[in-house]
Amino acid sequence: MKTCYTVILGNYDKLRQPEVITPGWRYVCITDTPEICDGTVYEPVKIESVIPPNDYVAKMQKWALQTQSMIFRKDKIVYHDGSFQVIGNLDEYIKPFENAAFATRLHPSRKHWMQEATECFRLKKISSNEAAYFVDMPTKIEGLWENGLLYFSHQNDSGKWEEKIDKLMRKLSITTRDQILLPIVLENELEPALIDREHAKHYFKWYPHN
């Protein structure tokens, strides 16, 4: 069975019932408050949260859970951030990229991970030690993506993505900024398929975080 899942910790977001429920898909919410799934099609998977939801470390935990979509070991997997509501047919949504191992969206305004690192430092979202680490990274590494909507397929993976995830997990001790880390761990070796932003709007509606 194909799986659509999200991660909501500390009631950081409101879980919204999909406007369209696609037959053949399992809907899962990984959460420390399983009661938020009451009245929805989402099956709760309870975890113990020990991190305040407004802490940047919480984002590290969320990203770890995103990438551990591997635990589902199913056919095709769609992840959406807790701020999104499913509003369309998921089979139609994945058609443009369903033969890829991994798909995500381009960042809407920045094209390089160093631009993101610079902006995060300006906004005091990363420390000077983190910024110094990124300054030493090879500039040949390209790309910057968003991680609010992701797609995985184990059938199309051949092990490369899982290898990169292992590397990502090790680097999370350096920074919790997943948008910066993803291009670095991919190292131009594994190019994700792109989810067109206009296409995604037909299937997911975004709401501000709580």
C-alpha positions as CSV (number, residue, x, y, z in Angstrom):
1,M,0.0,0.0,0.0
2,K,1.2,3.5,-0.8
3,T,1.7,5.8,2.2
4,C,1.0,9.5,2.8
5,Y,2.4,10.8,6.1
6,T,3.2,13.8,8.1
7,V,4.9,14.6,11.4
8,I,3.4,16.9,14.1
9,L,5.1,17.4,17.4
10,G,3.9,19.5,20.4
11,N,0.7,20.6,18.5
12,Y,2.9,22.8,16.3
13,D,0.4,22.3,13.5
14,K,-3.2,21.4,13.2
15,L,-3.9,18.1,11.4
16,R,-6.4,18.6,8.7
17,Q,-8.6,15.9,7.2
18,P,-7.9,15.5,3.4
19,E,-10.5,17.0,1.2
20,V,-9.9,14.1,-1.2
21,I,-9.0,10.6,0.1
22,T,-7.3,8.5,-2.5
23,P,-8.2,4.8,-2.6
24,G,-5.2,2.5,-2.0
25,W,-3.3,5.0,0.2
26,R,-2.6,4.7,3.9
27,Y,-2.5,8.0,5.8
28,V,-0.2,8.3,8.8
29,C,0.6,11.0,11.3
30,I,3.8,10.5,13.5
31,T,3.0,12.5,16.6
32,D,3.4,12.8,20.4
33,T,-0.3,13.7,20.7
34,P,-2.2,10.9,18.8
35,E,-5.6,12.4,19.7
36,I,-5.1,15.0,17.0
37,C,-5.9,12.2,14.5
38,D,-9.4,11.7,16.0
39,G,-12.0,12.3,13.3
40,T,-9.4,12.1,10.5
41,V,-8.3,9.4,8.1
42,Y,-4.8,9.6,9.6
43,E,-3.5,6.6,11.6
44,P,-1.5,7.9,14.6
45,V,2.0,6.5,15.2
46,K,2.9,7.7,18.7
47,I,6.4,8.8,19.7
48,E,7.6,10.5,22.8
49,S,8.6,14.1,22.3
50,V,11.3,15.5,24.5
51,I,12.1,18.7,22.6
52,P,10.2,22.0,22.8
53,P,8.4,22.5,19.5
54,N,9.8,26.1,19.1
55,D,13.4,24.8,19.5
56,Y,15.5,24.5,16.3
57,V,16.4,21.0,17.5
58,A,12.8,20.1,16.9
59,K,13.3,20.7,13.3
60,M,16.2,18.2,13.4
61,Q,13.8,15.7,14.9
62,K,11.2,16.3,12.3
63,W,13.7,16.0,9.5
64,A,15.0,12.7,10.9
65,L,11.5,11.4,10.9
66,Q,10.9,12.6,7.3
67,T,13.9,10.8,6.0
68,Q,13.1,7.8,8.1
69,S,10.1,7.3,5.8
70,M,12.3,4.3,5.0
71,I,10.6,2.6,8.0
72,F,7.4,2.2,6.0
73,R,9.2,0.1,3.4
74,K,6.2,0.3,1.1
75,D,5.6,1.0,-2.5
76,K,5.5,4.8,-2.9
77,I,5.7,7.4,-0.1
78,V,4.4,11.0,0.0
79,Y,5.5,13.3,2.9
80,H,3.8,16.6,3.6
81,D,4.7,19.1,6.4
82,G,2.1,19.5,9.0
83,S,1.2,22.9,7.6
84,F,-0.2,21.3,4.5
85,Q,-3.6,19.8,3.8
86,V,-4.2,17.2,1.1
87,I,-6.8,18.6,-1.3
88,G,-6.3,16.3,-4.4
89,N,-5.9,12.8,-5.7
90,L,-2.5,11.5,-4.7
91,D,-2.2,9.1,-7.6
92,E,-2.6,12.1,-9.9
93,Y,-0.2,14.2,-7.8
94,I,2.7,11.7,-8.1
95,K,2.3,11.0,-11.9
96,P,5.0,13.5,-13.1
97,F,7.7,12.1,-10.8
98,E,6.6,8.6,-9.7
99,N,9.5,6.9,-11.5
100,A,12.0,8.8,-9.5
101,A,13.6,7.6,-6.2
102,F,13.2,11.0,-4.6
103,A,11.4,14.3,-5.5
104,T,11.2,17.7,-3.9
105,R,10.5,21.3,-4.8
106,L,13.0,24.0,-5.7
107,H,13.4,26.9,-3.2
108,P,11.1,29.7,-4.4
109,S,13.7,32.5,-4.1
110,R,17.2,31.2,-3.5
111,K,19.2,28.9,-5.8
112,H,22.2,28.0,-3.8
113,W,22.6,26.5,-0.3
114,M,25.2,29.2,0.6
115,Q,22.6,31.9,0.0
116,E,20.4,30.0,2.5
117,A,23.3,29.7,5.0
118,T,24.0,33.4,4.7
119,E,20.4,34.3,5.3
120,C,20.1,32.0,8.3
121,F,23.1,33.6,9.8
122,R,21.7,37.1,9.3
123,L,18.5,36.0,11.0
124,K,20.5,34.3,13.8
125,K,19.1,30.9,12.9
126,I,22.5,29.4,12.9
127,S,25.5,30.1,15.1
128,S,28.9,31.5,14.0
129,N,30.4,28.1,14.4
130,E,27.8,26.6,12.0
131,A,28.4,29.5,9.5
132,A,32.2,28.9,9.7
133,Y,31.6,25.2,8.8
134,F,29.6,26.2,5.7
135,V,32.3,28.7,4.5
136,D,34.7,25.8,4.2
137,M,32.4,23.6,2.1
138,P,33.2,23.2,-1.6
139,T,31.4,25.8,-3.7
140,K,31.0,23.3,-6.6
141,I,28.1,21.8,-4.6
142,E,24.9,23.3,-6.1
143,G,21.2,23.4,-5.4
144,L,18.6,24.5,-2.8
145,W,15.3,22.7,-2.2
146,E,12.4,22.9,0.1
147,N,11.4,20.0,2.2
148,G,7.7,20.6,3.0
149,L,6.6,18.2,0.2
150,L,8.7,15.1,-0.5
151,Y,8.3,11.9,-2.4
152,F,10.2,8.6,-2.1
153,S,10.1,5.3,-4.0
154,H,12.0,2.3,-2.7
155,Q,11.3,0.5,-6.0
156,N,13.4,3.2,-7.9
157,D,16.1,3.7,-5.2
158,S,18.9,1.2,-5.8
159,G,20.3,2.1,-2.4
160,K,21.7,5.5,-3.3
161,W,19.2,7.6,-1.4
162,E,19.5,5.5,1.8
163,E,23.3,5.9,1.7
164,K,22.8,9.7,1.5
165,I,20.4,9.6,4.4
166,D,22.9,7.9,6.6
167,K,25.3,10.7,5.8
168,L,22.6,13.3,6.5
169,M,21.9,11.8,9.9
170,R,25.6,12.1,10.9
171,K,25.7,15.8,9.8
172,L,22.6,16.7,11.8
173,S,25.0,17.2,14.8
174,I,26.5,20.1,12.9
175,T,23.3,22.0,12.1
176,T,19.5,21.5,12.1
177,R,19.0,23.5,8.9
178,D,17.8,20.7,6.6
179,Q,17.5,22.9,3.5
180,I,21.2,23.7,3.8
181,L,22.3,20.1,4.5
182,L,20.4,18.4,1.7
183,P,22.5,19.7,-1.2
184,I,25.7,19.1,0.8
185,V,25.0,15.5,1.5
186,L,23.8,14.8,-2.1
187,E,27.1,16.3,-3.4
188,N,25.7,16.6,-7.0
189,E,25.7,12.8,-7.1
190,L,22.0,12.2,-6.7
191,E,19.7,14.8,-8.4
192,P,16.2,14.8,-7.1
193,A,13.3,14.9,-9.5
194,L,11.5,18.3,-9.2
195,I,7.9,18.8,-8.0
196,D,6.5,21.7,-9.9
197,R,5.1,24.3,-7.5
198,E,2.0,25.1,-9.6
199,H,1.3,21.4,-9.9
200,A,1.6,20.9,-6.2
201,K,-1.0,23.7,-5.5
202,H,-3.7,21.5,-7.0
203,Y,-3.1,18.8,-4.4
204,F,-1.9,20.5,-1.2
205,K,-3.1,23.7,0.5
206,W,-0.6,25.5,2.8
207,Y,-1.6,27.0,6.2
208,P,0.7,29.1,8.5
209,H,2.1,27.2,11.4
210,N,0.3,27.4,14.8
